[in-house]
Amino acid sequence: MFRKAINNKNLLCHQYWQRVLKNNKTIPNAGRFDFNDANYELMGLTHKYYAGSLGALIKNNDLVQKLLSKPIKHDIVLWRGITNPDRFEDTPKYLEKMFKKCSNLKKGDVFYMPEYSFWADNKNLALNYAVKNGILYELQIPKGTEIFEKFYPIFQRASKFLCIKNTEIIEENKKLNHIKLELLPRGVKT
């Protein structure tokens, strides 16, 4: 069921950037909050950046992920908890619409995440974010998949996932949608 991730290490453009950075002795850096800031902008929740500086932030984040992602040595399971936004009074309509779309995924649906998605390797950590009527994602990652880690695994912006299963569960006295996903390789047409 797993699809093999494409290894970008052998692509000419990747080799070119590795040489440029090696010769400059400078590797770009991006912190967790750089990715968070970009996510808020990508979802239209803030307007902190001018178009040029947002573009530079995203370009830097993408380059950091491309160059510093490493293949994992064995299969792993990652988790992501999502809070139901209807519990907040000032929730933007965009988030309410996205949440409903996510919680209604069916087997075979392709789920697109335009933002950089943060994941946890610990189910209990993810459950802290999945409050009552929230979503608990489970993602099985096959050996060899390249992942960028900065405190947490962070997937590339515009990642696509295939829904394997969507069931309601009770976990820690919370009713949740438990959605099992599979990461689709970059460039897969859906």
N, C-alpha and C positions, 0 to 999 in steps of 0.2 A: 504494500500500500504506500510505503514511503517513496518519494521521488528523490533521486540523487541531486544534491545542490551543485550548481555549476561552479567550478573552481576558477576564480578570476586571476589567480596568481600567475598563470602562464600567458595572459593577454598582453599584447605589446604595450598598451597604454599603462597597464599596471607596472610593468617593468620600467617604462620611461619615468613614471613618477617616483618609483623607488630610487632610481639613480639620481634624479634631481634632488630629492630630499637627502640622500646619502651624501651627495656632493656639497649641499648647503649645510649639512650637519644640523638641519632643523626639521623636526617632525611636528606637524600641526597638533594642536591640543584642543580638546573640547571637553568641558565638564558636564556633569549631569544637568546642571541648570541651563547650559547652552541648548541642550536638546529640549528641555521643558519650555524654554522661551520660544523656541522655534515651533513647538507643538501648539502653544497658545495662539501664535500668529497664524499658523496654517489652518487652524480651526476658526479663525476670525473672532477670538475671544478678547484679544487686546490689540491695540495699535501702537505699541511701544516703539517699533522700528519704522524707519523710512524704508521705502522699497529697496534702495541700494544696500543699506546695512542689513536688512533681513536676508536679502539675496546672498550677501557675503557670509552671514552666519550659517545659512543652509549649505552653501558651497563648502565651507570649512567643515561642518558636521559630516557631510557626505564623504569628503576626502579622508577625514579621520577614520570613519567607519571602513571605508574601502581599504585603506592601507594597514590598519591595525586590527582588523578582524582576523581571528585564528580558527582553524578547523578544530572541532572537538574530537577527542580521542575515543569516545564511546557514546552510545545512545543516552540521551537524557530526557527528562520530563521537566517542562517549565510551566509556571502558573501565572495567572494574571487575574486580579479581582477588580471588578467595576462596581461602583456605587450606583444605585438607581437615582438619577438626577431629580425625580419628582419630589424627593424629600426636601429640596431646597426651594425657597420662594422665588429666587431670582435666576433660575436656570434658563439659559438661552434656549430658544426653540430648536436650534440646531442640535444641541446635545440630547434633548428629549427625543427628537426624531431618530438620531443615530442609535440611542439606547434601545428604542422599540425595534428598530431594524435588526440590531445585534441579538436581542433576546428572542427574536422570531426566526433565527436561522434554522434551516432544515438540512438534513443529510444531503450532501452534494452541492449545497450553495457555496459560492466563492465569496469570501469576506475580504474586503479591501480596507486596509488601515492607512489613511493618507499621512498620519503622523509617525514619528519615531515611537515605537511601542516598547514600553518597559515591561520586563518579565521578572519573575522570582523563581529561584530553584527550590523554594520551600513553600509548600501548600499553605502552611499556617500563616506565613507572611502575606500571601495573596488574600487569605480569608479576612485579614484586617481591613482590606479595601472593599471587600464584597459584603456590604451590609444587607439587611433584610430586603428581599426582592431584587437583589443585585445579580451579577453574573460572575461565575467562576470559570475561566478558560483553562483548559488543560491542553498543552501542546507537546507532542512527542517529537523530538529532534533526533534524526539519525546521525550516527558517527560520520565525521567528515564535513558536516555543515559548518560554514564559517559564521562565527558569532563575535560581535563586539561587546566587550564587558567594561563598564565603568560603574562599579559598585553593583550594578544589576546588568543582566543581559539586555541589550537594546537592539532591536531590529531596525533595519533600514526603513526609511520613509517609503511609503507606497508599497509596503509588503502585502502579499495576498496569501490567504489561508483557505483551505478547503474544510468545510464542516463535515465531520465524521459522525457526530452524534450530539443531540441536544435533549437533555432530560432535566426534569425538576428534581431537586434533591433537598433534603433538610441536613444542614451541616452547622454545628454549634448553635442549634435552635434558630437558624435562619433559613428561610425558604429561598433557594437560589436556582438560577438556570445554570446547569453544568454543561458546558459546551466543549467537546473535544474537537481539536483542530489539527490540521496537517499543514505545514509551511510549504507553499508552492515555490519552486525555483523562480528566480528573476527571469523575466522575459516570456513567461508562459501566457499565452493569449487566453482570455476567458470571455 
